[in-house]
Amino acid sequence: QKEVEQDPGPLSVPEGAIVSLNCTYSNSAFQYFMWYRQYSRKGPELLMYTYSSGNKEDGRFTAQVDKSSKYISLFIRDSQPSDSATYLCAMSAPNDYKLSFGAGTTVTVRA
Amino acid sequence: EAGVVQSPRYKIIEKKQPVAFWCNPISGHNTLYWYLQNLGQGPELLIRYENEEAVDDSQLPKDRFSAERLKGVDSTLKIQPAELGDSAVYLCASSFSGLTNNEQFFGPGTRLTVL
């Protein structure tokens, strides 16, 4: 079993819809949780970063972490065609520079 | 601010040939990472450098892969000889070790095809 599980999708939604992405993990030592966005033939770019549990909002993006359930989520409100990309969750433990990534979920927002 | 630079962007070689990838990290970032990303998968760490020292190379297949970061700035990853299964995207990332959040910045990657 992988340390980080992420549903690969693909996910196709109409413009303006709410996109919901999630990951589960098994390592209880993880404290730093990230979401990266990767456009086709590009490198991943950091979208959201959360430390420990709780919610974080940035514009149309909301990241949630539930450490008791070992479950993290990313919500995209009012989705736009420019949001079409692969979204990777990543996480790490304190003082550990290794990032453990999910497999990525490919999202297409239809105009 | 310039991002992480990688070259070449694409490389096609025949199996058993050698290949090398180059990375220049963001200025001031002392930590450099090489990742391997297979199609439909997340990146997997191959090696991490702190300045010029390889501090984590446990996932690097040392029989055919090698890396160097001689002056603690840019880095080269080499495969010799390449095998069909090495076809993937090789990503370089950098970060500043003075931060506790381990925010890593990625380059565009080198897409390797081994025929």
Contacts between the chains, C-beta under 8 A, distances in Angstrom:
chain1	res1	chain2	res2	distance
A	4	B	42	7.6
A	6	B	42	7.6
A	8	B	40	6.4
A	32	B	101	5.9
A	32	B	102	6.0
A	34	B	103	7.8
A	36	B	106	7.8
A	41	B	108	7.6
A	41	B	109	8.0
A	41	B	111	7.4
A	42	B	108	5.6
A	42	B	109	7.7
A	43	B	4	7.3
A	43	B	91	5.7
A	43	B	93	7.7
A	43	B	106	3.6
A	43	B	107	5.2
A	43	B	108	4.8
A	43	B	109	5.2
A	44	B	43	7.0
A	44	B	91	7.6
A	44	B	106	4.9
A	45	B	106	6.9
A	46	B	103	6.0
A	46	B	104	7.6
A	46	B	105	7.4
A	49	B	101	6.1
A	49	B	103	6.5
A	51	B	101	6.9
A	88	B	42	5.3
A	88	B	43	7.8
A	90	B	42	7.3
A	92	B	102	5.4
A	94	B	100	7.7
A	96	B	102	8.0
A	97	B	31	6.7
A	97	B	33	7.8
A	97	B	48	6.0
A	97	B	56	7.4
A	97	B	95	7.5
A	97	B	97	7.7
A	97	B	102	5.7
A	98	B	45	5.6
A	98	B	48	7.5
A	98	B	56	7.0
A	99	B	43	7.6
A	99	B	45	7.2
A	99	B	102	7.0
A	99	B	104	6.4
A	101	B	42	2.9
A	101	B	43	5.4
A	101	B	44	7.4
A	102	B	42	5.5
A	103	B	40	6.5
A	103	B	41	5.3
A	103	B	42	5.4
A	104	B	40	7.3
A	104	B	41	7.3
A	104	B	42	5.7
